[in-house]
Amino acid sequence: MVIGYPATAPTSSTVTLASITGTSSTIIDTSIAQVISIFLSSNVNSSSLTFAGGPAPNGLEATLRIIQNGIGGWTFSLPPNLVIDPGFAIDLTPNWVTVIPILWNGTNWILRGMAFSVPAP
């Protein structure tokens, strides 16, 4: 399991998890959980990272898990406010997960470690 930590000290050791379904235009609300799984069954042509109620707290960490279904090959357009190598692409292999750990620096979301892919559990 990949764990992300909130900007403030957690009150327990519980990590919050959420799942959403990728659509052609996917909004990822980072206020809903620390680890957000995005299930793909079609191409995502645009995506955005948001935080309900205003800007995310500086230093907020989250982990995106982009999951290909059994068909695979689905593309995912990364959010424009995610600063990442322009050559980066998600894994298109069926039943694989691309894991992207991110951090809000007050202006943009940035990569906070190595992105990687693994077989889906």
For each residue, the residues with C-beta under 8 A, 3 or more apart:
1: 15 35
2: 35 63 65 99 101
3: 15 34 35 63
4: 15 34 35 61 62 63 101
5: 10 34 61
6: 9 10 34 57 60 61
7: 56 57 58 59 60 61 104
8: 57
9: 6
10: 5 6 13 14
11:
12:
13: 10
14: 10
15: 1 3 4 34 35
16: 32 33 34 35
17: 33 34 35 36 37
18: 32 33 35 36 37
19: 36 37 38 39
20: 26 28 36 37 38 39
21: 38 39 41
22: 26 38 39 40 41 42 44 47 66 74 76
23: 26 42 44
24: 42 43 44 45 46
25: 44 45 46 47
26: 20 22 23 38 44 46 47 48
27: 47 48 50
28: 20 36 38 47 48 49 50 64 79
29: 32 50 51 52
30: 36 49 50 51 56 60 62 104
31: 50 51 52 53 56
32: 16 18 29 36 52
33: 16 17 18 36 62
34: 3 4 5 6 15 16 17 61 62 63
35: 1 2 3 4 15 16 17 18 62 63 65
36: 17 18 19 20 28 30 32 33 62 63 64 65
37: 17 18 19 20 65 67 97
38: 19 20 21 22 26 28 44 64 65 66 67 76
39: 19 20 21 22 67 69
40: 22 43 44 66 67 68 69 74 76
41: 21 22 69 71 74
42: 22 23 24 74
43: 24 40 74 75 76
44: 22 23 24 25 26 38 40 47 74 75 76 77
45: 24 25 75 77
46: 24 25 26 77
47: 22 25 26 27 28 44 76 77 78 79
48: 26 27 28 79 80 81
49: 28 30 79 81 82 102 109
50: 27 28 29 30 31
51: 29 30 31 54 55 56 60 104
52: 29 31 32
53: 31
54: 51
55: 51 104 106
56: 7 30 31 51 60 104
57: 6 7 8 60 104
58: 7 104 105 106
59: 7 103 104 105
60: 6 7 30 51 56 57 103 104
61: 4 5 6 7 34 101 102 103 104 112
62: 4 30 33 34 35 36 101 102 103
63: 2 3 4 34 35 36 99 100 101 102
64: 28 36 38 99 100 101 102
65: 2 35 36 37 38 97 98 99 100
66: 22 38 40 76 90 97 98 100
67: 37 38 39 40 96 97 120
68: 40 71 72 73 74 90 91 92 93 94 95 96 97 120
69: 39 40 41 72 74 94 95
70: 94 95
71: 41 68 74 94
72: 68 69 92 93 94 95 96
73: 68 92 94
74: 22 40 41 42 43 44 68 69 71 92
75: 43 44 45 90 92
76: 22 38 40 43 44 47 66 90 98
77: 44 45 46 47
78: 47 82 84 88
79: 28 47 48 49 82 109
80: 48
81: 48 49 108 109
82: 49 78 79 100 102 108 109 110 111
83: 108 109 110 111
84: 78 88 100 110 111 115
85: 88
86:
87:
88: 78 84 85 115
89: 92
90: 66 68 75 76 98 117
91: 68 96 97 98 117
92: 68 72 73 74 75 89 96
93: 68 72 96 117
94: 68 69 70 71 72 73
95: 68 69 70 72 119 120
96: 67 68 72 91 92 93 117 118 119 120
97: 37 65 66 67 68 91 117 118 119 120
98: 65 66 76 90 91 115 116 117
99: 2 63 64 65 115 116 117 118
100: 63 64 65 66 82 84 111 115
101: 2 4 61 62 63 64 111 112 113 114 115
102: 49 61 62 63 64 82 109 110 111 112
103: 59 60 61 62 109 110 111 112
104: 7 30 51 55 56 57 58 59 60 61 108 109
105: 58 59 108 109 110
106: 55 58
107:
108: 81 82 83 104 105
109: 49 79 81 82 83 102 103 104 105
110: 82 83 84 102 103 105
111: 82 83 84 100 101 102 103 115
112: 61 101 102 103
113: 101
114: 101
115: 84 88 98 99 100 101 111
116: 98 99
117: 90 91 93 96 97 98 99
118: 96 97 99
119: 95 96 97
120: 67 68 95 96 97
121:
